[in-house]
Amino acid sequence: MTTQRLTLFVAIALFLCNSCASEGKPRKVILRHPVTYDYVDCDVDIWQTEKSYKENDKCVEHYKKQGFVIWETR
């Protein structure tokens, strides 16, 4: 029974840590090109780690350099 409690505690702790890492940051960014009206989106993976958010930021910057603008965040 102690092992089950420890496993549950670790699972809750990991969930809370991921929630803290994502505080105030969108999980999905939708960008639109003002000339072509093409839409692209950048998503954070299901684990929502700090690394995932950094990769999402890189994705957004990549499309901004191509002329896309942020249309919506979720």
Secondary structure, DSSP 4 states (H G I P E B T S, - for coil): -HHHHHHHHHHHHHHHHHHHHTTT--SEEEEE-TTT--EEEEE--TT--HHHHHHHHHHHHHHHHTT-EEEEE-
